Amino acid sequence: MTPRGMYRHEMAVQNYSMSVDSYGQGTKTWSTLATVLGYIENADGRSIESVDVTRGQSAYRIVIPWIDSVTIKSRILLRETGKTDRTLELTGVVDPDLRRMELHIEALEVTA
């Protein structure tokens, strides 16, 4: 289990819901489940090259307190004072010891 003193980064955990507008188009709306303090470390940093576009992609390992409805369909907004929130897409969510104490998350941040 990760020591609570390591939980220093403020994060908002969000899930989405789909709604249909008056034209019948689906719209994804994000709502915040919880704002928590968590631990985050950079797992990898690399550049992705495609036709005339170079994007950066960073992988992160995150540990947060247990939240029941967090899945790989969720996202995390990493909050930094004085800066725009960074959006992290979840690629893996694990309860490492099945005790519902904390979640270990693998996430990607893709920047254009």
C-alpha positions in Angstrom: 0.0 0.0 0.0 1.3 3.5 -0.9 2.0 5.7 2.2 -0.6 8.5 2.4 2.2 11.1 2.6 2.9 10.4 -1.1 -0.6 11.6 -2.1 0.3 15.1 -3.1 -1.3 15.7 -6.5 -4.8 17.0 -6.8 -6.9 15.1 -9.3 -10.5 15.2 -10.5 -11.9 11.8 -11.4 -14.6 12.0 -14.1 -17.1 9.7 -15.8 -19.2 10.5 -18.8 -22.8 10.1 -19.7 -24.3 10.2 -23.2 -27.3 12.5 -24.0 -29.1 13.1 -27.3 -29.6 16.6 -28.6 -32.6 17.9 -30.6 -31.0 16.7 -33.8 -30.5 13.2 -32.6 -26.8 13.5 -32.2 -25.1 11.9 -29.2 -23.2 14.2 -26.9 -20.7 13.1 -24.3 -20.9 15.1 -21.0 -18.3 14.6 -18.3 -19.1 14.9 -14.6 -16.8 14.8 -11.6 -17.1 11.8 -9.3 -14.6 13.0 -6.8 -11.6 15.3 -6.3 -8.8 13.5 -4.5 -5.2 13.7 -3.7 -3.1 11.0 -5.4 0.4 9.9 -6.2 1.6 10.1 -9.8 4.8 9.2 -11.5 5.9 9.5 -15.2 6.2 6.0 -16.7 7.3 6.8 -20.2 7.6 9.7 -22.6 7.7 9.4 -26.3 6.9 11.1 -29.6 4.4 9.8 -32.1 5.0 10.7 -35.7 2.3 10.5 -38.4 1.8 12.3 -41.7 2.7 16.0 -41.1 1.8 15.7 -37.4 4.0 15.1 -34.3 2.3 14.5 -31.0 3.7 13.8 -27.6 2.4 11.0 -25.5 3.3 10.5 -21.8 2.4 7.5 -19.8 1.8 7.8 -16.1 1.3 5.5 -13.1 -1.2 6.9 -10.6 -2.4 5.7 -7.2 -5.6 7.1 -5.7 -7.9 6.2 -2.8 -10.6 3.6 -3.8 -13.5 4.9 -5.7 -16.1 2.3 -6.7 -17.1 3.5 -10.2 -13.7 4.2 -11.7 -13.1 2.2 -15.0 -11.0 2.6 -18.1 -13.8 4.7 -19.5 -13.2 7.3 -16.8 -10.6 10.1 -17.1 -8.5 12.1 -14.7 -7.9 15.8 -14.8 -4.6 16.6 -13.2 -4.9 19.9 -11.4 -1.9 22.3 -11.3 -2.0 25.7 -9.7 -2.1 28.5 -12.2 -2.2 26.1 -15.2 -4.9 24.5 -17.3 -5.9 21.0 -16.2 -4.2 18.1 -17.9 -6.5 15.3 -19.2 -5.3 11.8 -18.7 -7.0 8.9 -20.5 -7.1 5.7 -18.4 -5.7 2.5 -19.9 -5.8 0.3 -16.8 -7.4 0.3 -13.4 -6.4 -2.3 -10.8 -7.3 -2.9 -7.1 -3.9 -4.5 -6.3 -4.8 -6.4 -3.1 -8.6 -6.6 -3.5 -9.1 -4.7 -0.3 -10.8 -1.6 -1.8 -8.2 0.7 -0.2 -6.6 2.2 -3.3 -6.6 2.0 -7.1 -3.5 1.6 -9.2 -4.1 3.3 -12.6 -2.2 3.4 -15.9 -2.9 6.5 -17.9 -1.9 8.4 -21.1 -1.7 12.1 -21.8 -1.8 12.9 -25.5 -0.8 16.4 -26.5 -1.1 17.9 -30.0 
